[in-house]
Amino acid sequence: MVEQRQGRRVVNIRSTPFQEYDMEGPVQPEMSWLPVSYDAESGRGSYLMRMEPGAVTIAHDHPNMEEFFIVEGELIDDDGTVFEAGDFVSYEPGTHHNSRTETGCTIVVFEWLRPDS
């Protein structure tokens, strides 16, 4: 991460260490994350997530909007839908799912609340 200007944050995903992933409860060693603007108290913000080949997320509910962009690899949702690099996926509040990857993947996640909510 490089701070170049007040109010701006630059995070390089190739050189910034990712952290242990524990957002759905226990640490999942086959996954890691890099919070960028994520605020745990509100459950909103953005972060990057890496999943090693064979990783499976714990089933979870979305109290807010969750959107993610597949940077590399592929992610398979619990209904069998395969998301590939370049796909942008949007989940409405109240949705429930889990995902897995056979190849491994890196995604950028945005958790937010609609202004009219």
N, C-alpha and C positions, 0 to 999 in steps of 0.2 A: 504494500500500500504506500502511496506517495501523496503527501499533502502538498499541493502546489499553490493553492489559493484559499484564503479564508472562505468558508462556506461551500467549498467543493472538495469532494473526496474521490480519489482515483484508486481503484483496486485492480491489481493485475492477477488474474486467476492462475497464471503459470508460476508466479513467484511468491504469492502470499499463502502462508500455511492455512489449511482448512482445520476446523475443530471437530472434536467428536460430536456425532449427531445423537441427540437425545430428545428431540422435540415431541415425540409421541410417548415418552416414558423412559424405558431403560436405554442405555447407550447401545447403539447398533453399530458394531465395529466395521461392518461392510459399507457403511455410509459415513459421509462427513459433510460439513457445511461451513460456509463463510458468510457470516452476517455482514450486510452492507449498511442497511438502514433499518433492519428489523428491531422492533421494540417488543420484548416478551410480555410486558404488562398489557399492552393493547392488542397484541397478536397481529400487528400490522407492520408492513415494511417489506423490504426485499432482501434476498439472500441467494447465494449459489449453493447447489447441492451436488455432490458427487456420489454415485452409487457404483460399487464394484460389481463385476459380473456375478449374477446369482442373487443380488440383494433384493429384499422384499420389504416394502414399508409396512408398518403396523396399520391396520384399518383405522381410519379417523374421520371425524366430521369437520366440516368447514363452517365456522361461525360467521366468517367474512367471505368476501370474494377471494378465490385463489386462482391465480393465473400463472402459467409457467411456459417458458420457451426452451425447447430442446436444443442445446448448443452442440452436443456431440453424442453419438450412440443412439440407443433407442430405449423406450420405456413402454411396458405393456400394462394397460389398465386391467382391473379385475373383471371387466366384461370382455376381455380379449382384444380390445382395440390397441393397435400398435402405433405409438407416436415416434416419429423419426426426427433426426436433426432438421431444423427449420420449421417444425410444427410449433404453433402457439396454441395452448389449451386453456380454456376458461371454465371454472367451476363456480356456480352460484352459491350463495350462502345456504346452508342446510344440506348440502350434498354430502354423501358418505362414500368412501372408496378406499382402495389400496392399490399399489402398483408394484411391479417387479421389473427387473431387467436381466436379460440373459447375456448381453454384450457389455454392460456397464454404460453409464451415461453421465453427462454433466448438464444440469438444468439451472435456469435462472428463475426464481420464484418471486411472485409479487402477491402479497396478502394485503387487502385493502377493503375499505367499506365505501359503498356508493354514497355520494353526498346527500341523496334523497332518503337514505335509510335512517 
